[in-house]
Amino acid sequence: MIAILGAGKMGEALLSGVLRAGRGPGELRATARRAERAALLRERYGVETVSNREAATTADVLVLAVKPQDMAALLDEVGSHVPAGTLVISMAAGITTGYVEERLGEGVPVVRVMSNTPVHVDEAMSVISPGSHAGEDHLKLAEELLSPVGKVLRIPESLQDGATALSGSGPAYFYYLVEAMVDAGILLGMPRAAALEMVIQSAVGAAIMLRDSGEHPVLLREAVTSPGGTTIAAIRELERHGVRSAVLEAIEAARNRGRELAAG
């Protein structure tokens, strides 16, 4: 039995992905803060919705999908009710496995996960790290749960805050760039819809080439950059305005902010 506690947007996306991967609704349970949200999940997916405490006592895998600021209250509610053999998967940004372990029974295995919003289209990037009681079998179980909704990568927990900044927040950086490129198209006289279509397809095509070619992004960029051409003129402006440095500092700032939030 898999129970998802706090089935908001990310939790629901994981729930739907697990169902699409072949698990039956009877193998899953979900919790929601509001009754109308619970009713929607039952109607949409056919899963049973229960209280947090009931989910904690009956699940083999317990997915904590609440927001970081709600984690303490959730663990206070369910921590003493989680059996020793239950795998606990925490999806809250900035919350360490140690923090979760301290509020559970002795020896409960915890795996920390950071995923991102493309989970909604089964293209998430999920990174996982084991706590002090989690072994290979627990990591494989977490991978089995997450792989239907995207790619899964194991990393040391010391890198989780960086992963949150890089891939957890990553989609927003790309949307920001797309927004700026569409505005540039409008500046050049193009209709917004046409500019958006061109930018989206360029982004999709570039991403697929980057993923499937195995080439370094520098080589792919150089293949587009002819001597004295249009691309190098644009890149010169990007460098002149310090875009590369701004990206480095922005992602570092996201990492630092994540640490601040985790510290309360």
C-alpha positions in Angstrom: 0.0 0.0 0.0 1.3 3.4 -1.0 -0.1 6.5 0.9 0.5 10.0 -0.3 0.1 12.5 2.5 -0.8 16.0 1.3 -1.9 15.2 -2.2 -1.6 18.7 -3.7 -0.3 19.4 -7.2 2.9 17.5 -6.8 1.3 14.7 -4.8 -1.5 14.3 -7.3 0.9 14.3 -10.2 2.8 11.4 -8.5 -0.5 9.6 -7.8 -1.6 9.8 -11.4 1.8 8.7 -12.7 1.8 5.7 -10.4 -1.7 4.7 -11.6 -0.6 5.1 -15.3 2.3 2.9 -14.6 -0.1 0.0 -13.8 -0.8 0.1 -10.1 -4.5 -0.2 -9.2 -6.4 2.4 -7.2 -6.8 -0.1 -4.4 -3.0 -0.1 -3.9 -3.0 3.7 -3.1 -4.4 6.0 -0.5 -4.3 9.8 -0.3 -4.8 12.5 2.3 -5.9 16.1 1.8 -6.4 18.9 4.1 -9.8 20.0 2.7 -12.8 17.7 2.3 -13.6 19.0 -1.2 -10.0 18.2 -2.3 -10.3 14.6 -0.9 -13.6 14.2 -2.8 -12.0 15.4 -6.0 -9.2 12.8 -5.7 -11.7 10.0 -5.0 -13.8 11.0 -8.0 -10.9 11.5 -10.4 -8.7 8.5 -9.5 -10.9 6.1 -7.6 -8.5 6.0 -4.6 -9.5 5.9 -1.0 -8.9 9.1 1.0 -8.2 8.7 4.7 -6.8 10.6 7.6 -3.1 11.2 8.0 -2.9 8.9 11.0 -4.7 6.0 9.3 -2.5 6.4 6.2 0.6 6.3 8.4 -0.4 3.1 10.2 -1.4 1.1 7.2 1.0 2.1 4.4 4.1 0.2 3.2 5.4 3.3 1.5 4.5 6.7 3.0 5.1 9.7 0.7 5.2 13.0 2.6 4.2 15.6 -0.1 3.3 18.5 2.1 5.0 21.9 1.9 8.2 22.4 4.0 6.4 24.7 6.4 3.8 22.0 7.1 6.2 19.2 7.7 6.7 19.7 11.4 3.0 19.6 12.2 2.5 16.5 10.0 5.3 14.6 11.6 4.0 15.6 15.1 0.7 14.1 14.0 1.9 10.8 12.5 5.4 10.2 13.6 4.6 7.9 16.5 2.2 5.9 14.3 4.6 4.9 11.5 5.6 1.2 11.8 9.4 0.4 11.7 9.1 -1.4 8.3 7.5 1.5 6.5 9.5 3.4 3.9 9.1 7.1 4.3 9.7 9.3 1.2 10.0 13.0 1.9 9.4 15.4 -1.0 9.6 18.7 1.0 12.4 21.1 -0.1 15.0 21.7 2.4 13.9 19.1 4.9 16.7 16.7 5.8 16.3 13.0 6.3 17.7 13.6 9.8 14.9 16.0 10.6 12.3 13.4 9.6 14.1 10.5 11.3 14.2 12.4 14.6 10.4 12.5 14.6 9.8 8.9 13.6 10.3 5.6 15.4 13.8 4.1 15.8 15.1 2.7 12.5 12.4 3.9 10.1 14.1 4.3 6.7 13.7 7.7 5.0 14.5 8.7 1.4 14.6 12.4 0.5 13.3 13.4 -2.9 13.4 16.6 -4.9 11.3 16.5 -8.0 10.0 19.3 -10.3 6.8 20.4 -12.0 7.3 18.4 -15.3 6.1 15.5 -13.2 2.7 16.5 -14.6 3.8 15.4 -18.1 5.9 12.4 -17.0 9.2 14.4 -17.6 10.2 15.2 -14.1 13.8 15.3 -12.8 13.8 13.6 -9.4 16.9 13.3 -7.3 16.9 10.9 -4.3 19.1 10.6 -1.3 19.0 7.9 1.5 18.8 8.7 5.2 20.8 6.8 7.8 18.5 3.8 7.9 17.7 3.5 4.2 19.5 0.8 2.1 19.7 -0.3 -1.5 16.2 -1.9 -1.4 14.6 1.3 -0.2 16.4 3.4 -2.9 15.2 0.9 -5.6 11.6 1.1 -4.3 11.8 4.9 -4.4 13.1 4.7 -8.0 10.3 2.3 -9.0 7.8 4.8 -7.6 9.3 7.9 -9.3 10.5 6.5 -12.7 7.0 6.5 -14.3 6.9 10.3 -14.0 10.4 11.0 -15.3 14.1 10.5 -14.7 15.5 9.6 -11.3 19.1 10.3 -10.2 20.8 9.3 -6.9 22.9 12.0 -5.2 24.5 12.5 -1.8 22.1 14.4 0.5 24.7 17.2 0.9 23.9 18.1 -2.8 20.1 18.2 -2.3 19.9 22.0 -1.7 21.9 22.5 -4.9 19.6 20.2 -6.7 16.6 22.1 -5.5 18.0 25.3 -6.9 19.2 23.7 -10.2 16.4 21.3 -11.2 13.6 21.9 -8.6 13.4 25.5 -9.6 14.9 24.9 -13.0 11.7 24.9 -15.1 11.0 28.5 -14.0 14.3 29.6 -15.4 13.5 28.2 -18.8 10.0 29.7 -18.7 11.6 33.1 -17.9 13.9 32.7 -20.9 11.0 31.7 -23.2 9.1 34.8 -22.0 12.0 37.1 -22.8 12.5 35.5 -26.2 8.8 35.9 -27.1 9.0 39.5 -26.1 12.0 39.9 -28.4 9.9 38.4 -31.2 7.1 40.9 -30.6 9.7 43.7 -30.6 10.8 42.5 -34.1 7.2 42.7 -35.3 6.0 39.2 -35.0 2.5 38.2 -33.7 2.7 36.9 -30.1 1.3 33.5 -31.1 3.8 33.0 -33.9 6.7 34.1 -31.7 5.6 31.7 -28.9 5.3 28.8 -31.3 8.7 29.4 -32.7 10.4 29.7 -29.3 8.6 26.6 -27.8 9.6 24.4 -30.8 13.1 25.7 -30.7 13.4 24.9 -27.0 11.9 21.4 -27.4 14.1 20.6 -30.4 17.2 21.9 -28.6 16.4 19.9 -25.5 15.9 16.7 -27.4 19.1 17.2 -29.3 21.0 17.8 -26.1 19.4 14.7 -24.4 19.8 12.3 -27.4 23.0 13.4 -29.1 25.3 12.9 -26.1 27.1 16.0 -27.2 28.3 18.7 -24.8 26.2 21.8 -24.9 29.2 23.9 -26.0 29.6 21.8 -29.1 25.9 22.0 -30.0 26.0 25.8 -29.5 29.1 26.1 -31.7 27.4 24.2 -34.4 24.9 27.0 -34.6 27.4 29.8 -34.3 28.9 30.6 -37.7 31.9 33.0 -38.0 30.7 36.6 -38.3 27.1 35.4 -38.2 23.9 36.3 -36.4 24.2 33.9 -33.5 27.7 35.1 -32.4 26.3 38.7 -32.5 23.6 37.7 -30.1 25.9 35.7 -27.8 28.3 38.7 -27.7 25.4 40.8 -26.2 24.5 38.1 -23.7 28.1 38.0 -22.5 28.3 41.8 -22.5 25.3 41.9 -20.2 26.7 39.2 -17.9 24.0 36.7 -18.5 26.2 33.7 -17.6 27.3 35.3 -14.4 23.7 36.2 -13.5 22.6 32.6 -14.0 25.4 31.4 -11.7 24.5 33.9 -9.0 20.7 33.3 -9.4 21.0 29.5 -8.8 23.4 30.1 -5.9 20.8 32.5 -4.4 18.1 29.9 -4.8 20.3 27.3 -3.0 20.9 29.8 -0.2 17.3 30.7 0.1 16.4 27.0 0.4 18.8 26.6 3.3 17.2 29.6 5.0 13.7 28.2 4.6 14.8 24.8 6.0 16.3 26.6 9.0 12.9 28.2 9.7 
